[in-house]
């Protein structure tokens, strides 16, 4: 993926730490959003079956 390529070494992270942090936070936010949807929609729907 783009993330793996862009941040594939400590040197790349050290060169652009703010970009690394922003990119990583974006991934964590997307993951949190998915988990929230699963917890609040998917699992609720599954409980009704």
SVG drawing of the C-alpha trace seen along z (x, -y; Angstrom):
<svg xmlns="http://www.w3.org/2000/svg" viewBox="-35 -18 52 33">
<polyline fill="none" stroke="black" stroke-width="0.4" points="0.0,0.0 1.0,-3.6 1.4,-3.8 3.7,-0.9 5.9,-2.2 6.0,-5.8 6.8,-4.9 8.9,-1.8 12.0,-2.9 12.8,-4.9 14.7,-7.4 11.6,-8.2 9.6,-8.8 12.4,-11.0 12.5,-13.0 8.8,-13.9 7.5,-13.1 4.4,-15.4 3.3,-13.8 3.8,-10.4 1.7,-11.3 -1.1,-12.8 -1.2,-9.8 -1.2,-7.4 -3.9,-9.3 -6.0,-9.1 -5.7,-5.3 -6.5,-5.0 -9.6,-7.3 -10.8,-5.1 -10.3,-2.0 -12.2,-3.5 -15.0,-4.5 -15.3,-1.0 -15.2,0.6 -17.9,-1.9 -20.1,-0.9 -19.7,2.8 -20.5,2.3 -23.5,0.0 -25.0,1.4 -23.7,4.9 -23.7,6.5 -27.0,4.9 -28.5,6.3 -27.0,9.7 -28.6,9.8 -32.1,9.5 -31.6,12.7"/>
</svg>
